[in-house]
Amino acid sequence: MTAPPPPPQDPYSYPGGHPGGQPPRQGAQIFSIIAIICGVLAILILPIIFGPIGIALALVARSKHEPLWKVALGVAIAGTVLGFLLGAIVLSNN
């Protein structure tokens, strides 16, 4: 009687863990988080300042391959547009 064959190796596993020898960084999404905060602030105050800062930080997050960069970019753009619209509405009512 022969021994059973070894189980098939997972094609996505690497010997020794993550490629490059280092585990993937968890929670290193600081640029995305700050971009989201800037996008929300752009709705409420100074969209001309916080909007472009949020968009720039979202693009930095993209270059650093942060998982939330798309959300950050969407929130920053939407915050900028909504901030300008809200400002125009408030100014037109005065």
C-alpha positions as CSV (number, residue, x, y, z in Angstrom):
1,M,0.0,0.0,0.0
2,T,1.4,3.4,-0.9
3,A,1.1,6.7,1.0
4,P,-1.6,9.1,-0.2
5,P,-0.3,12.0,-2.4
6,P,0.4,15.3,-0.6
7,P,-2.3,17.9,-0.7
8,P,-2.1,20.3,-3.6
9,Q,-0.2,23.5,-2.8
10,D,-2.1,26.7,-2.9
11,P,-0.9,28.7,-5.9
12,Y,-1.3,31.9,-3.9
13,S,0.8,30.9,-1.0
14,Y,4.5,31.8,-0.8
15,P,7.2,30.0,1.0
16,G,7.8,31.9,4.2
17,G,4.7,34.0,4.0
18,H,4.1,37.2,2.0
19,P,6.3,37.9,-1.0
20,G,9.2,40.0,-0.1
21,G,9.5,38.4,3.3
22,Q,7.4,41.1,5.0
23,P,3.7,40.8,6.0
24,P,1.3,43.2,4.3
25,R,0.8,46.4,6.4
26,Q,-2.6,46.4,8.0
27,G,-4.2,49.8,8.9
28,A,-1.6,51.9,7.0
29,Q,-4.3,54.0,5.2
30,I,-3.5,57.3,6.7
31,F,-3.6,59.3,3.4
32,S,-7.0,57.8,2.6
33,I,-8.4,58.6,6.0
34,I,-7.1,62.2,6.0
35,A,-8.5,62.7,2.4
36,I,-11.9,61.5,3.6
37,I,-11.8,63.9,6.5
38,C,-10.8,66.8,4.2
39,G,-13.7,65.8,1.9
40,V,-16.2,66.0,4.7
41,L,-14.7,69.3,5.9
42,A,-15.0,70.7,2.4
43,I,-18.8,70.3,2.6
44,L,-19.0,72.4,5.7
45,I,-16.1,74.9,5.6
46,L,-13.7,76.2,2.9
47,P,-14.3,73.8,0.0
48,I,-11.7,75.7,-2.0
49,I,-9.0,74.7,0.5
50,F,-10.0,71.3,1.9
51,G,-11.3,70.0,-1.4
52,P,-8.1,70.1,-3.4
53,I,-6.1,68.9,-0.3
54,G,-8.4,65.9,-0.1
55,I,-8.1,65.1,-3.8
56,A,-4.3,65.4,-3.7
57,L,-4.1,63.1,-0.6
58,A,-6.4,60.6,-2.3
59,L,-4.1,60.5,-5.3
60,V,-1.1,60.0,-2.9
61,A,-3.0,57.2,-1.3
62,R,-3.5,55.7,-4.8
63,S,0.2,55.8,-5.5
64,K,0.8,54.0,-2.2
65,H,-1.7,51.3,-3.1
66,E,-4.0,52.0,-0.2
67,P,-7.3,50.1,-0.4
68,L,-9.5,53.0,0.4
69,W,-8.1,55.4,-2.2
70,K,-11.2,55.2,-4.4
71,V,-13.5,56.0,-1.5
72,A,-11.3,58.9,-0.5
73,L,-11.2,60.3,-4.0
74,G,-15.0,60.1,-4.3
75,V,-15.6,61.7,-0.9
76,A,-13.1,64.5,-1.7
77,I,-14.6,65.3,-5.1
78,A,-18.2,65.1,-3.8
79,G,-17.3,67.2,-0.8
80,T,-15.7,69.9,-2.9
81,V,-18.7,70.0,-5.3
82,L,-21.3,69.9,-2.5
83,G,-19.3,72.6,-0.5
84,F,-19.4,74.9,-3.5
85,L,-23.1,74.3,-4.1
86,L,-24.0,74.8,-0.5
87,G,-22.0,78.0,-0.4
88,A,-23.7,79.3,-3.5
89,I,-27.1,78.5,-2.1
90,V,-26.3,80.2,1.2
91,L,-24.9,83.3,-0.5
92,S,-27.9,83.5,-2.9
93,N,-30.4,83.6,0.0
94,N,-28.8,86.6,1.6
